[in-house]
């Protein structure tokens, strides 16, 4: 599986962005999917995850109420809608595909990773 993340950019605090992650080479319709982020000088952290059919989602406390993860298996695409962005959300955002159909907050459970897309939120 090859994952391509896009949609990042430079925005002001309070703005919204929608990240997309498109899979190629094979379908991800049976895979749990996740979004992680890594800010400069910090460790990679979990943002959101979704099960293979979109039936269950998980969010980091920092994302709850502001971010929404969704997927369109027909398009082999996973989305992360980010609203009310804050400067603390500044990071490179990575999408990842798990080997299983379930969602996980642990990055070690993900096998395939996209290249990342940079989100910068100015105050």
C-alpha positions in Angstrom: 0.0 0.0 0.0 1.2 3.5 -0.9 -0.3 6.4 1.0 -0.3 10.0 -0.2 -1.3 12.7 2.3 -2.2 16.2 1.2 -4.1 19.2 2.3 -1.7 20.8 4.7 -0.8 24.5 4.6 -0.4 27.7 6.5 -3.5 29.0 8.2 -4.4 31.4 11.0 -5.7 30.2 14.4 -9.3 29.4 14.2 -9.2 28.3 10.6 -10.1 24.9 9.2 -8.2 22.4 7.0 -9.1 19.1 5.5 -6.4 16.6 5.1 -6.7 13.7 2.6 -4.9 10.4 2.4 -5.2 8.5 -0.8 -4.1 4.9 -1.0 -2.8 3.3 -4.1 -1.4 -0.1 -5.3 -4.1 -1.8 -3.3 -7.3 -1.1 -1.4 -7.4 -0.1 2.2 -11.1 -1.0 2.6 -10.2 -3.7 5.1 -7.6 -1.7 7.1 -8.0 0.4 10.1 -6.6 3.9 9.4 -5.0 6.5 11.6 -3.7 10.0 11.6 -0.6 10.9 13.6 1.4 14.1 13.9 4.9 15.1 14.9 5.9 18.6 15.8 9.5 19.8 15.7 11.4 18.4 18.6 8.6 16.3 19.8 7.6 12.7 19.5 5.0 11.4 17.1 1.6 11.4 18.7 -1.8 9.9 17.9 -4.5 12.2 16.5 -7.4 10.0 15.3 -8.2 6.6 14.0 -11.1 4.8 12.3 -12.1 1.2 11.8 -12.3 -0.4 8.4 -15.9 0.4 7.9 -15.9 3.8 9.7 -18.1 2.4 12.4 -15.8 3.4 15.2 -13.5 6.3 15.6 -11.0 7.3 18.3 -9.5 10.7 19.0 -6.7 12.1 21.1 -8.0 14.4 23.8 -6.5 17.4 21.9 -8.5 16.5 18.9 -11.9 15.8 20.4 -14.6 18.2 19.4 -12.4 19.9 16.8 -11.2 17.1 14.4 -13.3 14.5 12.5 -11.8 11.4 10.8 -13.8 9.8 8.0 -13.2 7.5 5.1 -14.5 6.7 1.7 -13.5 3.2 0.8 -14.8 3.5 -2.7 -12.2 6.2 -3.2 -9.5 4.5 -1.0 -9.3 7.8 0.9 -9.3 8.8 4.5 -9.9 12.4 5.6 -9.1 14.5 8.7 -11.3 17.5 9.0 -9.7 20.0 11.4 -11.6 22.9 12.7 -10.7 25.7 15.2 -7.1 25.1 14.6 -4.6 26.3 17.2 -0.9 27.0 17.0 -0.3 23.9 19.1 -1.7 21.9 16.1 1.4 22.8 14.1 3.1 19.6 13.0 3.6 17.3 10.1 0.6 15.1 9.8 0.9 11.4 8.7 -1.7 9.0 7.7 -1.2 5.3 8.3 -2.8 2.0 7.5 -3.0 -0.8 10.1 -2.5 -4.4 9.3 -5.8 -5.2 11.0 -9.3 -3.8 10.4 -9.5 -2.3 13.8 -8.4 1.2 14.8 -5.5 1.8 17.2 -3.9 4.7 19.0 -0.5 2.9 19.0 1.6 3.8 16.1 3.3 0.4 16.3 0.2 -1.2 15.1 0.4 0.6 11.7 2.3 -1.0 8.9 2.1 1.6 6.1 2.8 5.3 6.3 2.3 8.3 4.1 5.0 10.9 3.6 3.3 13.5 5.7 1.8 16.9 5.1 2.8 20.0 7.0 0.2 22.0 8.9 1.3 25.4 10.3 -1.1 27.4 12.4 -0.1 31.0 13.1 -1.4 33.0 16.1 
